[in-house]
Amino acid sequence: MEKLYSITELARDLNITPRTIRYYEDQGLLAPQRVGTTRVYSHRDRARMILILRGKRLGFSLKDIKEYLDLYVVDTTQVEQIRVLVARVGDRIAQLEDQLQTVQTTLKELRDIERVSLDMLRQKGADASSV
């Protein structure tokens, strides 16, 4: 018999809040079974939740995550799912590389401003170490 989780158990197991789980249900990413009015989550729901959390941590949109998860149902070979994953991962890598370049440029500019400003303080006889 398959282990079922209550929302509290699943939340505790994944170190998230029940509200987070309900949010992803509202977004159509999870569809737990019901026993009366109580939500119960299967091992499959737990695996989907892990994929959702990982996708969010890696910066994927809910739309991308939903598309990826929906492919499990459509393509049992998972070939299309893997193709979509590779494309999305490539896009995300490119996006992060652009952000990294922007951050590196910004840091260089800030360091230059800091250096010039400290030099100006020294030239004026001010104590630059107290900044």
N, C-alpha and C positions, 0 to 999 in steps of 0.2 A: 504494500500500500504506500502511495506517494505521501511524503511529508507535506503538510499544509502549514502555512504561516498565517498568523493574525497580522494585522497591520502594525501592531506594536512590536511583535516579534521580528517582522521583516525590517522595520525601521531600526530596531536595536541591533540586529544582525549586520546591517549595512552602515550603521553609524550615521543615520539621517533621521529626520523627523517624520512622523506620520503625515504631516501636512505636505512634505515634499512628495511623498508617494501619491497622495490624493491629487496634487497638482499635475503629476505626470498622467494620472488616470484621466483628469479633465482634458488634457491635451491629446488624448486618444492613444497614448503610448503603452498603457497597461489596461487590461480588462480582466480584473480578478473575478473569480467565481463568487457566488453568494450562498451562504447558508443562513436562510432567513434574511435578516437585515445585516448580517455580519459579512464583511469582506474576508475572503480567504485566498491566499496566494500560493501558487504551486512553485515547484522547482523551476519551471519554465519562466514564470513571472519574476522570480528572483534573478534568474540569468538575464532576462530583459532589463531589469532594473540596474544590474551591474553594468550592462552595455550602455544604458542611458547615462548613468553617472560618469562612466569613462568618457563617453562622447562629449558631455558637457565640460568635463575637466580639460579635455583636449581642444575645446573651443568650437565644437561643431554646433550648428543651429538645431533647434528641435525639429525643423523640417527635414534636415539632412538625416538626423537620427531616426525619425519616423520612416523615411524612405528606406533606409538601410534595414530597419527591423521588419518592415512590411515585405521585403524581398525574401525573408525566411519562409513566409507562407506561400509565395508565388513560385519560387524556384528551389525545389528540394535539392538540386545539385549544388547550390550556392555559388555557381559560376558567376551569375549576374551580380549577386551580392558582393562578391570579391572584386569584380570589375568596378562597381560603384564605389566600394571602399577605397580601392587604389586611386581612383580619380579624386575623391574627396580628400584623401590624405595628401595627395600631391598639391591640391589647391591650398590646403591648410598650411603645408610646409612653405609654399611660396608666400602666403600671407604673413606667416611668422618671420620669414627671412626679410621681407619688406619692413616689418615692424622693428626687427633687430637693427636693420640699417638706419632707420629713423632714430631709434634710441641711441645708437652709437654716434650719429651725427650731432644729436642734441647734447649728449655728454661732452663731446669735443668742444662744442660752442660754449657750454657752461664752464668748462675748465679753462678755456681761453679767457672768458670774461672774468673768472675768479683770479687768474694769474695777473691779468692787466690791472684789475682793481687792487690787488695786494701790492703790486709794484707801485701804483699811484700813492697808496697809503704810506709806503716806505719812503718814497720821494718827498712826501710832505712831512716826514719825521714822525708819523703816527705809528703806534705799536700795532703791527699787522697780526701778531700772534693772539691778540685778545678777541679776534673776530670769530 
